[in-house]
Amino acid sequence: MKPLSFLSKLMIFTIAVSTLPVLFIGTFSYLTSTREIQKNVNRSKIELISQINSNVERKLTTVNQTLNQVVNSTVLKRALQNPLSESDFKLYNDLRNEIRNMQSFDTKLEDVVLMNLQQDWMVKNSGLYRMSEYKDREGLEQLMDTPNDTTWMLTPSSWFYSEENADSAPCHYSISLIKKLPVSSLHKYGLALANFPACSLQDVVATDVQTEDLVIVADEHGQILMHPDPSWIGRQLEETGWEDTSLLADETHPSGQFQTHIGKKAYAVTYLRSQLNGWMYLSVTSIGSLTREAGKIGLFTFYVCLFMLVLSVGLAWFGSRRMYSPIERLLHLIGRRKTDVRRTHADEFELIGEEYDRLFQSKSQLETEVRQHIRQVRAFSLIEAFQGRYTKSQLLEKLEQYGYQEQIRAWRTMTVFTLALDFTEDSAYGKKDLNLLLFAAQNIIEELLDPRSRFTPVIMDQTIVTLIGSAEEEPDSFHQTVYTWTEKLQHEIHLCLKVHVSIGLSLSFQSISKLPIAYREGMEALKYRMKLGTGVIIQYENLNSGKHVLNVNYPTHKENELLDAIKLAETEKAKEVNARLFNSMFNQELTPQEYQIPLTRLLNNLLVMMQEAGIALHQIRPAGSGSLFEEMFGLHTKAEIEDWFWTTVIHPMIRIFHNRQNAQYQNISEKIIDLIHHEYDTDLTLEACAARLHYNANYISSIFRKETGCSFSEYLTMYRFKMAKEWLRNTEMPVKEIAAKLRYNNSQNFIRSFRKIEGMTPGQYREGAAAHSPGSIRKSM
């Protein structure tokens, strides 16, 4: 029997793996469908009554806010102090207007009633009444006995209808928001009632409730406030016939679900207790309707599983072909076909493995070539290091990359070694043999000297260069060791190659960052072959008085910082950078003449920047004062030079740049202020101002704060409140209109902001302004 191909094995496996889960999932889905549907329905009921709760509380909150406006209005405050007789028509009319403003489409209020037991009057939609003559006076007066100053209560609708239309009430009960008056007084002698029909709550929830659901709302005492059957409104929940309502009385569980029986039918009850007023929201659903679909789910699951099985088999076949296609392409790349597998191999991977074994046989050759390339790259990096092409951090990174980190950490003393070949008339070699001889000498160096004591030698400008280091901290011992080694090296090269070599040694140093300086010292030492002849060992310590070569490291970065600080007119920063710049220059060990080089460069760059900025020389010093360079060369101490640069050149330039900035800043700030004064009643933003002035928003924000001492939004708010106070003093414009003109979303936000800034409401401010006006004074006289 022929072995199965990998494609056949893959297809059998994928079909088995795909069909078993489908069968398991189908069975599990059918067995758990009833339980899960119950859980999901319960969750949806919680969401439903939560939404109903939100809708109702939004309506209640709106009614509460609008009634608060009435009870806190100046009109009501005046009315509470008056008996409201026929002579107070204007006050009565103003009071009616306040009531009518509450009865909007949003609130759906049926009636707003105001009562004053002390002055014996009541105002509602149908007119003004004397409490002593009102037929339902006793019931209304009992509302004064409610424990809280603000209460929601179910009240008979007949209390608020006049005798001639008492039978036209749309609902027998009303939901009333009751507030005791006056609000700010401890002694209450009045009431404000906002009433809407209890039946209207059904409109709030009708669109969210399915036909088989029964939604009930009851107050904290169990009295039904909303029911699909209006005749149940006002009755207690105990009267519904439920077998168990104990969970509803448990205030420790604000929401939950339980099952109960009404008659012989089982029902699921989901409840939620409101955090606003303690009302209970209940959704009652028949359990039979919840499980009605269980049989359909089983049949549906069967068809779905059958479909999934067919689909899984199809996908397994198609997916196996797709997964096998890379293997087929790989066989094609190595020049084999599927028929080759069936004849001689167990499967395709065995054939591919044989081909790759042949490829990996050349691994050693590839590694050798890679090592040669790495050696060349390492040599190139060392050449760059000796030539000073790297910063200190880059140099350390490169040396660690090529495995020199342990040597750098261990070495305490280092020197750069340079070797050059000396050709003489009696030499057996010519210039054409130079590269071959240098390569041979490089190999001799690598063999004679321990790799732990040197870097890899590199050939630079017909010279072999390397770095030698030692853990010894004693310079004399290190010098003796190096000198002994160089003599031995000279002897070995002459013995092997029959050629003389000269060797240059730099001064010893401790920091790897001085590698470029040491390289120049070694090359400089080799130049003395012209005087000393061939085959010599030259130590740089015997030259240049034993000092390192001059290496003026000009602080370019600090100079750029100083130039930027001058352009930005940042005096303190410029002074601090100037001090660091001079410390950096004078910390170098130079002769007085050598110090003139960086000082001249600094002065020249400052004058170039001044010329590019359009600043004339006479703007920083009087005409005919002589040459700046001659004046600088006449100074003798660091303190004098640093002070001269600051007072003569740098600080005068800063003043000029500062004056230019101030003129620009003032112009920008004036334009922004003008925009605010003309467009304060629009949706003006900082970004819009920036776009119109063609500047960056962050830039003009910092300029505006610097010039005015406050931010753009703070200035805009202050100017808007200035205009608001002017309108409150000089016009009769309503507060709502003022808030709208000043771009507030609603008047309550404006009132809160006004109270926070002025310490009083807009209405109180207007009353205070009216009391201090000349007309008010004459009226009081």
PATI-696031 format. One record per residue (C-alpha): residue in three letters; x, y, z. Coordinates in steps of 0.05 Angstrom, whole numbers, plus 5000, padded with zeros to 4 digits. Example, Ala and Ser with C-alpha at 12.3 -4.5 7.8 and 13.67 -1.06 7.14 Angstrom:
BEGIN
ALA524649105156;SER527349795143;
This chain:
BEGIN
MET500050005000;LYS502850674979;PRO503851185036;LEU499151765039;SER501752435016;PHE502253015064;LEU496353335028;SER491952735043;LYS494052715115;LEU492853465123;MET485953415092;ILE483752835137;PHE486253185199;THR482853855183;ILE476153515168;ALA476453145234;VAL478453765273;SER473054205241;THR467153715248;LEU468053485320;PRO467454195350;VAL461154325308;LEU457753705336;PHE459753875407;ILE457654605401;GLY450954415370;THR449353935427;PHE451554425480;SER447754985448;TYR441254595448;LEU441854375521;THR443455065547;SER438855475502;THR433055525552;ARG437455735610;GLU441256245568;ILE435056555537;GLN432256645607;LYS438656985629;ASN438857435567;VAL431557625574;ASN432657805647;ARG438558235628;SER434358585574;LYS428858705624;ILE433759035671;GLU436159475614;LEU428859615595;ILE426659855664;SER433260235671;GLN431560605607;ILE424460725631;ASN427260975697;SER431861445660;ASN426161715617;VAL421561835676;GLU427062145719;ARG428962605661;LYS421762845659;LEU421562925735;THR428263295735;THR425763775681;VAL419463915721;ASN423664025784;GLN428464505749;THR422864925718;LEU419064955784;ASN425565175819;GLN425965765771;VAL418865965791;VAL419765895866;ASN426366285863;SER423666835818;THR423167545843;VAL415867565820;LEU413767005867;LYS417867295924;ARG413967955917;ALA407367595910;LEU408367205975;GLN408567866012;ASN402068125982;PRO394767925989;LEU393767935912;SER387468325909;GLU384368625847;SER389069215851;ASP395068755843;PHE393368575772;LYS400368705744;LEU403568265798;TYR398367725786;ASN399467755711;ASP407067695720;LEU405767095765;ARG401366765712;ASN406766875660;GLU411766515704;ILE406965935710;ARG405565905635;ASN412965875620;MET413265215658;GLN407664895618;SER411764715557;PHE411464105511;ASP417463805546;THR414563825616;LYS407263655596;LEU404863975660;GLU397263995667;ASP397164525720;VAL401764935765;VAL398565155831;LEU401365685879;MET398265755949;ASN399466256004;LEU395966056069;GLN398366676104;GLN395467156053;ASP389466696038;TRP390266625962;MET391466085910;VAL393466175836;LYS392565635783;ASN390665575710;SER383365755721;GLY384866385760;LEU385866685829;TYR382166385889;ARG381466525963;MET383765926002;SER378466026055;GLU373065936000;TYR376265355961;LYS372464705966;ASP378564245973;ARG382264696021;GLU382964176076;GLY386363666029;LEU391064196002;GLU392864456071;GLN394663746093;LEU400363766042;MET403864256088;ASP404863666136;THR409563296088;PRO416263186123;ASN420563466067;ASP420664146034;THR420563805966;THR416163195955;TRP413262785898;MET406262535915;LEU400162225881;THR394262695890;PRO387062685866;SER386163075801;SER379563355826;TRP383263805876;PHE385964245819;TYR379864305773;SER374664835783;GLU367564625797;GLU364964745727;ASN369964255694;ALA371563785752;ASP369163185711;SER373663335651;ALA380163105685;PRO383962645636;CYS386162205694;HIS383362105765;TYR390262215795;SER395862705785;ILE403162645802;SER404963285840;LEU411663595855;ILE410563965921;LYS415264515945;LYS414164906009;LEU414665666007;PRO418366106018;VAL424465705997;SER429566106037;SER425366176101;LEU424765696159;HIS417465886168;LYS413465576112;TYR406565846097;GLY405665696023;LEU405965135971;ALA407965075898;LEU405164465861;ALA407064235791;ASN401963715769;PHE401663255709;PRO396762675698;ALA399262005724;CYS396561695660;SER401662095620;LEU407361675648;GLN404861115603;ASP406661545542;VAL413861585566;VAL414860825565;ALA409860595512;THR414860555455;ASP419960145495;VAL415259595520;GLN413258955483;THR405958775481;GLU406658175528;ASP410458585581;LEU406958925638;VAL410759535665;ILE408659825733;VAL411360425772;ALA409960485846;ASP412160995897;GLU416360855959;HIS410060675998;GLY407760155947;GLN402360595917;ILE401660475842;LEU403361095800;MET403260785730;HIS399560175703;PRO397159995633;ASP390159955665;PRO388760665692;SER383860385743;TRP389660085782;ILE392960765793;GLY392660965866;ARG391960245892;GLN397159855932;LEU401759315902;GLU399058815953;GLU392358845916;THR395358555851;GLY394857845878;TRP402357675875;GLU404357105921;ASP411057395942;THR413058135945;SER417958096003;LEU423958265959;LEU420758925939;ALA420759156011;ASP428158996021;GLU431859656010;THR438659316013;HIS437359035943;PRO435859635897;SER434859185837;GLY433658455822;GLN429057915795;PHE424357395824;GLN418856935803;THR411656955829;HIS404856675812;ILE398657065794;GLY393056565796;LYS395855925766;LYS400756265718;ALA408256365733;TYR411157055720;ALA418157345721;VAL418558025756;THR424458485745;TYR424959085791;LEU429259705801;ARG428860205858;SER430160935837;GLN435861295872;LEU432361955859;ASN425861875897;GLY425361145918;TRP420060965865;MET419760225844;TYR419960045769;LEU417359345754;SER417058925690;VAL412458315693;THR413157785639;SER409957105631;ILE415056545637;GLY411156145585;SER412556685533;LEU419956655549;THR420655905536;ARG415955885477;GLU421655895427;ALA425755335459;GLY423054805410;LYS424355255350;ILE431455365375;GLY432754615376;LEU430454535303;PHE434255155283;THR440554885318;PHE440054235279;TYR439854595212;VAL445455055231;CYS449854475253;LEU448354115188;PHE450254725149;MET456554825190;LEU458654105178;VAL457954185103;LEU461554855106;SER467054565151;VAL468453995103;GLY468754485044;LEU473254965081;ALA477754385105;TRP478654155033;PHE479854855007;GLY484255065065;SER488554435060;ARG489754584987;ARG491755295004;MET496255085061;TYR499554565016;SER500955064960;PRO507455344993;ILE510054634998;GLU508354514925;ARG511955154905;LEU517954934947;LEU518254264911;HIS517954644845;LEU523755084867;ILE528154494883;GLY526254164817;ARG521953604844;ARG514653384834;LYS509453034877;THR510552384838;ASP517752374861;VAL515252354933;ARG510951744923;ARG516451334891;THR522251414941;HIS520151805003;ALA515151775060;ASP512652475048;GLU514553155018;PHE518353395079;GLU523352815075;LEU524953015004;ILE525553755022;GLY530053565081;GLU534953195036;GLU535453804990;TYR536754275049;ASP542153815077;ARG545953935013;LEU545154675020;PHE547654685092;GLN553954315074;SER556754975049;LYS555555305117;SER562955325137;GLN564855665072;LEU559456195081;GLU561656315153;THR568856405131;GLU566756925080;VAL562557285132;ARG568457305181;GLN572757615127;HIS567558155115;ILE566958285190;ARG574558355194;GLN574358875138;VAL568659255171;ARG572259245238;ALA578659505206;PHE574760065172;SER571460265238;LEU578260285273;ILE580860735218;GLU574961195229;ALA576361195304;PHE583761375296;GLN581761935249;GLY576862225301;ARG570562115260;TYR566461885320;THR563862235381;LYS565661935449;SER559061555455;GLN559461315383;LEU566661095394;LEU564860685456;GLU558960375419;LYS563260165360;LEU568759875403;GLU563759475444;GLN560459235380;TYR567058915357;GLY568658595424;TYR573459095456;GLN569159275517;GLU572958825566;GLN579759115544;ILE577159835551;ARG574659705621;ALA581059345643;TRP586259825613;ARG588860395656;THR594460645610;MET594460655534;THR598860885476;VAL598160895401;PHE603360495361;THR605160695289;LEU609960295244;ALA612860495176;LEU617460105129;ASP624260405112;PHE626760275041;THR634160375030;GLU638660314968;ASP641159624990;SER634059375004;ALA631758764964;TYR624759054958;GLY621759644920;LYS615760084928;LYS611559584888;ASP612359094945;LEU609859574999;ASN602759295007;LEU605258585011;LEU610458765063;LEU605459155104;PHE600858555104;ALA606558105127;ALA608558595182;GLN601358635205;ASN601157875213;ILE607657885253;ILE604758405300;GLU598557985311;GLU602857375327;LEU607857705373;LEU603258125416;ASP597757835461;PRO590858025432;ARG588658225503;SER593858775502;ARG592359085435;PHE587159265383;THR587258935314;PRO592759285274;VAL590259685213;ILE593859975154;MET592960725146;ASP596761165096;GLN602160635086;THR602960575161;ILE600860015209;VAL597160305269;THR594459975332;LEU592760145404;ILE596659825461;GLY593959815531;SER595559545600;ALA592259475668;GLU598559785700;GLU597560485726;GLU605060635733;PRO607261015670;ASP614660835674;SER613260085678;PHE608460135620;HIS613460525577;GLN618860015591;THR614359435572;VAL612259775506;TYR619459975489;THR621959265500;TRP616358985457;THR617859475400;GLU625259285399;LYS623358555394;LEU618458715339;GLN623759085299;HIS628358505306;GLU623257985284;ILE620958385223;HIS628158495200;LEU629657755212;CYS623457515173;LEU622758045119;LYS629858325113;VAL627259035118;HIS628159595169;VAL622059915203;SER621260555244;ILE616260585302;GLY612761195332;LEU609561195401;SER604661705427;LEU604361975497;SER600761515545;PHE593561685562;GLN587861415604;SER581461595567;ILE579561255502;SER576561915477;LYS583862165466;LEU585061625414;PRO585162115354;ILE590062575390;ALA594661995405;TYR594361765332;ARG596662455309;GLU602262435360;GLY604661755335;MET604561995262;GLU608062635283;ALA613562215317;LEU614761825252;LYS616162475215;TYR622562545255;ARG625661975213;MET628062535167;LYS632862755222;LEU634262105259;GLY634861625201;THR631660945189;GLY630260365237;VAL628860815297;ILE623860795354;ILE621261505368;GLN617161675430;TYR613062305426;GLU614762455499;ASN621662655474;LEU618363165428;ASN613963775439;SER616563835511;GLY612863205529;LYS605963525519;HIS599963285478;VAL598963595409;LEU594764225408;ASN587464025401;VAL582964635405;ASN576064345416;TYR571664935399;PRO564864895437;THR560464965375;HIS554264695410;LYS554665205466;GLU555865755415;ASN549565555378;GLU545665575445;LEU548266275457;LEU546366525388;ASP539266235396;ALA538466565464;ILE540567235435;LYS535567185378;LEU529967005426;ALA532067575473;GLU532667095532;THR537367495576;GLU538067015634;LYS539166415590;ALA544166795547;LYS548167005608;GLU548266285635;VAL550365985567;ASN555666535558;ALA558766335625;ARG558865595606;LEU561865765537;PHE567766145567;ASN568865615620;SER569265095565;MET574365505524;PHE578865695583;ASN578864995613;GLN583464785555;GLU590864815568;LEU593065325515;THR598165885511;PRO595566605513;GLN596666655438;GLU592766015426;TYR586866275466;GLN586066825413;ILE583766305362;PRO577066105395;LEU575866815419;THR576767105350;ARG572166565322;LEU566766735373;LEU567067485360;ASN566867375285;ASN560766915289;LEU557067435333;LEU558467985282;VAL556167535224;MET549567395261;MET548768145275;GLN549768315202;GLU544767765179;ALA539568045227;GLY540268745197;ILE543569055258;ALA548769595243;LEU555169635284;HIS553570345307;GLN547270085341;ILE551369705393;ARG557270185401;PRO558570915383;ALA561671075316;GLY569271185317;SER570370735378;GLY575770325344;SER576269595323;LEU572769075366;PHE578368575352;GLU583769055375;GLU579869215438;MET578968475453;PHE586368315443;GLY587968855494;LEU584568465550;HIS588668015595;THR584367605642;LYS578567125633;ALA573867545676;GLU575368175635;ILE574367815568;GLU567867485590;ASP565068145617;TRP567268525554;PHE563668035508;TRP557268105551;THR557068855560;THR559869065492;VAL556868565442;ILE551868065471;HIS547468475517;PRO546569055467;MET544368555414;ILE539368245463;ARG536268935475;ILE535369045401;PHE532068355391;HIS527668485453;ASN525169155426;ARG523368825360;GLN519468275396;ASN515668755440;ALA513369155380;GLN510968515346;TYR507668235410;GLN503868885423;ASN501168905352;ILE498668175357;SER495468285425;GLU491768915401;LYS488968535341;ILE486467965386;ILE483268455435;ASP479868805377;LEU476968145352;ILE474367985422;HIS471068675429;HIS467468605362;GLU465867865361;TYR464867685435;ASP457667455420;THR460066925369;ASP463366255378;LEU470266585378;THR476166125393;LEU483666215398;GLU484665765338;ALA480066195296;CYS483966825316;ALA490466475299;ALA487966275230;ARG485566985215;LEU492167295238;HIS496266755203;TYR499966535266;ASN500765885305;ALA495465825361;ASN500565645415;TYR504966225394;ILE499566765399;SER497066455464;SER503766555498;ILE504367255469;PHE497367455493;ARG498567195563;LYS505267555566;GLU502168215544;THR495568195583;GLY497267755643;CYS491467275628;SER489566745577;PHE485266845516;SER479266475547;GLU479866865612;TYR479867535576;LEU473967335532;THR469967105593;MET471467755631;TYR469268185571;ARG462867785562;PHE461067875636;LYS462668615629;MET457468655573;ALA452568225613;LYS452968705673;GLU451869305626;TRP445568975597;LEU443068795666;ARG443869515690;ASN441269895629;THR436369425594;GLU430368975610;MET433368405569;PRO431467735602;VAL437067315632;LYS435666755583;GLU436867225524;ILE443267495554;ALA445766785564;ALA444166605492;LYS447667235465;LEU453867045505;ARG453966345474;TYR451765955535;ASN448065295521;ASN442865445575;SER441465995625;GLN443165565685;ASN450465525664;PHE450666275656;ILE447366395724;ARG452365925758;SER458366265725;PHE455666955742;ARG454566765815;LYS461666465819;ILE464867105792;GLU460267655821;GLY457867305885;MET450567385866;THR445667175812;PRO444167615751;GLY437267765780;GLN440267995846;TYR445368415808;ARG439768755768;GLU435768895831;GLY441869195864;ALA443369625804;ALA436069855801;ALA436170025875;HIS442170485867;SER439870835804;PRO437371565810;GLY430371375789;SER429770875846;ILE432271395896;ARG426971895875;LYS421571365878;SER423471175949;MET423271905969;
